[in-house]
Amino acid sequence: MSLLRVLDISATGMSAQSVRLNTTASNLANANSVSSSAEQTYRSRQPIFAAELNRAQGGLSSDVGVKVQGIVESDAPLNKEYAPNHPKSDADGFIYHSNVNVMEEMANMISASRAYQTNVQIADAAKQMLSRTLQMGKG
């Protein structure tokens, strides 16, 4: 595998982790949202990643990266609260809170941040190796 492919792979990893961080930020921003119906209530979202394997010319060379297949909503139950005096309560006096778990989202944020940082370090190491290879050609 060439070092240029390493840069491509780490770039797909950084892009995927960026999507993960954006999704986490959206979840945290809506963690305290309230609605008058279960259908309108914000639900936690998570990106779905898949390894991407491209075989070139007879399967001798492979390039592996990360692909974001999509973002799915959580099917965890919403938090239903009886609050008849709340301005957003439904006809029965209930309000619905988002199913975002703030602790899980914070852990996701830390994990995504570290994975992004690792991909940056991989790209930097590949860049240094390419630079050293060019320096060898000068000597």
C-alpha beads as a LAMMPS data file, in Angstrom:
LAMMPS data file: protein, C-alpha beads

139 atoms
138 bonds

1 atom types
1 bond types

-500.0 500.0 xlo xhi
-500.0 500.0 ylo yhi
-500.0 500.0 zlo zhi

Masses

1 110.0

Atoms # bond

1 1 1 0.000 0.000 0.000
2 1 1 1.440 3.363 -0.977
3 1 1 1.787 6.172 1.505
4 1 1 -0.581 8.283 -0.600
5 1 1 -3.301 5.703 0.026
6 1 1 -2.588 5.948 3.743
7 1 1 -3.364 9.655 3.484
8 1 1 -6.632 8.870 1.669
9 1 1 -7.633 6.323 4.307
10 1 1 -6.912 8.659 7.213
11 1 1 -8.878 11.384 5.396
12 1 1 -11.951 9.109 5.216
13 1 1 -11.521 8.395 8.920
14 1 1 -11.345 12.104 9.751
15 1 1 -14.418 12.786 7.629
16 1 1 -16.377 9.986 9.349
17 1 1 -15.395 11.197 12.816
18 1 1 -16.387 14.730 11.840
19 1 1 -19.884 13.436 10.978
20 1 1 -19.935 11.632 14.328
21 1 1 -18.964 14.829 16.189
22 1 1 -21.630 16.843 14.349
23 1 1 -24.277 14.241 15.166
24 1 1 -23.226 14.235 18.813
25 1 1 -23.383 18.042 18.917
26 1 1 -26.908 17.929 17.478
27 1 1 -27.948 15.348 20.073
28 1 1 -26.523 17.395 22.938
29 1 1 -28.150 20.588 21.639
30 1 1 -31.550 18.866 21.640
31 1 1 -31.122 16.855 24.849
32 1 1 -33.523 19.061 26.808
33 1 1 -36.098 19.583 24.077
34 1 1 -39.761 19.071 24.932
35 1 1 -42.743 18.390 22.698
36 1 1 -46.467 17.828 23.019
37 1 1 -46.444 14.609 20.973
38 1 1 -44.200 11.577 20.630
39 1 1 -44.043 12.040 16.846
40 1 1 -42.612 15.577 17.093
41 1 1 -40.074 14.865 19.843
42 1 1 -36.387 14.888 18.959
43 1 1 -34.844 11.411 18.978
44 1 1 -31.165 10.639 19.435
45 1 1 -29.302 10.066 16.160
46 1 1 -26.218 7.937 15.461
47 1 1 -24.106 7.641 12.302
48 1 1 -23.608 4.206 10.761
49 1 1 -20.086 3.496 9.502
50 1 1 -18.910 0.783 7.134
51 1 1 -15.459 -0.260 6.011
52 1 1 -15.058 0.467 2.342
53 1 1 -12.951 -2.016 0.387
54 1 1 -12.053 -1.231 -3.207
55 1 1 -10.167 -3.850 -5.169
56 1 1 -8.201 -2.663 -8.160
57 1 1 -6.917 -4.723 -11.074
58 1 1 -7.542 -8.327 -10.205
59 1 1 -7.692 -7.946 -6.446
60 1 1 -3.939 -7.460 -6.028
61 1 1 -4.224 -4.066 -4.460
62 1 1 -6.773 -2.961 -1.901
63 1 1 -7.691 0.383 -0.432
64 1 1 -9.607 0.427 2.818
65 1 1 -11.418 3.429 4.222
66 1 1 -14.490 4.416 6.181
67 1 1 -17.831 5.294 4.639
68 1 1 -20.777 6.896 6.412
69 1 1 -23.756 4.822 5.297
70 1 1 -26.307 7.012 6.987
71 1 1 -27.656 8.394 10.219
72 1 1 -30.347 6.506 12.127
73 1 1 -32.702 7.607 14.881
74 1 1 -32.727 5.758 18.172
75 1 1 -35.742 3.609 18.960
76 1 1 -35.224 4.001 22.710
77 1 1 -38.393 5.095 24.500
78 1 1 -39.044 8.780 25.029
79 1 1 -39.397 10.220 28.520
80 1 1 -43.061 10.990 29.143
81 1 1 -43.903 13.363 31.990
82 1 1 -47.225 14.445 33.426
83 1 1 -47.148 18.242 33.453
84 1 1 -50.660 19.600 32.871
85 1 1 -49.583 23.227 33.446
86 1 1 -46.758 23.123 30.888
87 1 1 -47.519 25.182 27.762
88 1 1 -46.571 22.259 25.502
89 1 1 -48.608 19.591 27.300
90 1 1 -50.984 17.504 25.201
91 1 1 -54.735 17.083 25.842
92 1 1 -53.978 14.494 28.549
93 1 1 -51.450 16.790 30.288
94 1 1 -48.277 14.967 29.141
95 1 1 -45.063 16.353 27.658
96 1 1 -42.407 14.281 25.910
97 1 1 -38.679 14.668 26.505
98 1 1 -35.973 13.620 24.073
99 1 1 -34.366 10.179 24.507
100 1 1 -30.834 11.623 24.334
101 1 1 -28.560 10.225 27.041
102 1 1 -26.130 13.051 27.829
103 1 1 -23.541 10.745 29.422
104 1 1 -23.449 8.483 26.342
105 1 1 -23.152 11.501 24.079
106 1 1 -20.236 12.878 26.091
107 1 1 -18.482 9.519 25.812
108 1 1 -19.186 9.511 22.041
109 1 1 -17.757 13.013 21.786
110 1 1 -14.532 12.045 23.552
111 1 1 -14.195 8.867 21.497
112 1 1 -14.798 10.667 18.189
113 1 1 -12.361 13.416 19.126
114 1 1 -9.627 10.908 19.950
115 1 1 -10.276 8.889 16.788
116 1 1 -10.049 12.087 14.742
117 1 1 -6.788 13.001 16.472
118 1 1 -5.379 9.528 15.774
119 1 1 -6.196 9.864 12.081
120 1 1 -4.436 13.248 12.017
121 1 1 -1.350 11.635 13.581
122 1 1 -1.425 8.835 11.001
123 1 1 -1.601 11.364 8.171
124 1 1 1.269 13.326 9.716
125 1 1 3.409 10.178 10.047
126 1 1 2.731 9.277 6.397
127 1 1 3.665 12.812 5.350
128 1 1 6.931 12.595 7.285
129 1 1 7.732 9.225 5.709
130 1 1 7.106 10.640 2.230
131 1 1 9.347 13.601 3.028
132 1 1 12.138 11.294 4.250
133 1 1 11.806 9.205 1.107
134 1 1 12.285 12.316 -1.018
135 1 1 15.295 13.305 1.097
136 1 1 16.873 9.894 0.377
137 1 1 16.579 10.601 -3.340
138 1 1 18.590 13.824 -2.965
139 1 1 21.569 12.130 -1.323

Bonds

1 1 1 2
2 1 2 3
3 1 3 4
4 1 4 5
5 1 5 6
6 1 6 7
7 1 7 8
8 1 8 9
9 1 9 10
10 1 10 11
11 1 11 12
12 1 12 13
13 1 13 14
14 1 14 15
15 1 15 16
16 1 16 17
17 1 17 18
18 1 18 19
19 1 19 20
20 1 20 21
21 1 21 22
22 1 22 23
23 1 23 24
24 1 24 25
25 1 25 26
26 1 26 27
27 1 27 28
28 1 28 29
29 1 29 30
30 1 30 31
31 1 31 32
32 1 32 33
33 1 33 34
34 1 34 35
35 1 35 36
36 1 36 37
37 1 37 38
38 1 38 39
39 1 39 40
40 1 40 41
41 1 41 42
42 1 42 43
43 1 43 44
44 1 44 45
45 1 45 46
46 1 46 47
47 1 47 48
48 1 48 49
49 1 49 50
50 1 50 51
51 1 51 52
52 1 52 53
53 1 53 54
54 1 54 55
55 1 55 56
56 1 56 57
57 1 57 58
58 1 58 59
59 1 59 60
60 1 60 61
61 1 61 62
62 1 62 63
63 1 63 64
64 1 64 65
65 1 65 66
66 1 66 67
67 1 67 68
68 1 68 69
69 1 69 70
70 1 70 71
71 1 71 72
72 1 72 73
73 1 73 74
74 1 74 75
75 1 75 76
76 1 76 77
77 1 77 78
78 1 78 79
79 1 79 80
80 1 80 81
81 1 81 82
82 1 82 83
83 1 83 84
84 1 84 85
85 1 85 86
86 1 86 87
87 1 87 88
88 1 88 89
89 1 89 90
90 1 90 91
91 1 91 92
92 1 92 93
93 1 93 94
94 1 94 95
95 1 95 96
96 1 96 97
97 1 97 98
98 1 98 99
99 1 99 100
100 1 100 101
101 1 101 102
102 1 102 103
103 1 103 104
104 1 104 105
105 1 105 106
106 1 106 107
107 1 107 108
108 1 108 109
109 1 109 110
110 1 110 111
111 1 111 112
112 1 112 113
113 1 113 114
114 1 114 115
115 1 115 116
116 1 116 117
117 1 117 118
118 1 118 119
119 1 119 120
120 1 120 121
121 1 121 122
122 1 122 123
123 1 123 124
124 1 124 125
125 1 125 126
126 1 126 127
127 1 127 128
128 1 128 129
129 1 129 130
130 1 130 131
131 1 131 132
132 1 132 133
133 1 133 134
134 1 134 135
135 1 135 136
136 1 136 137
137 1 137 138
138 1 138 139
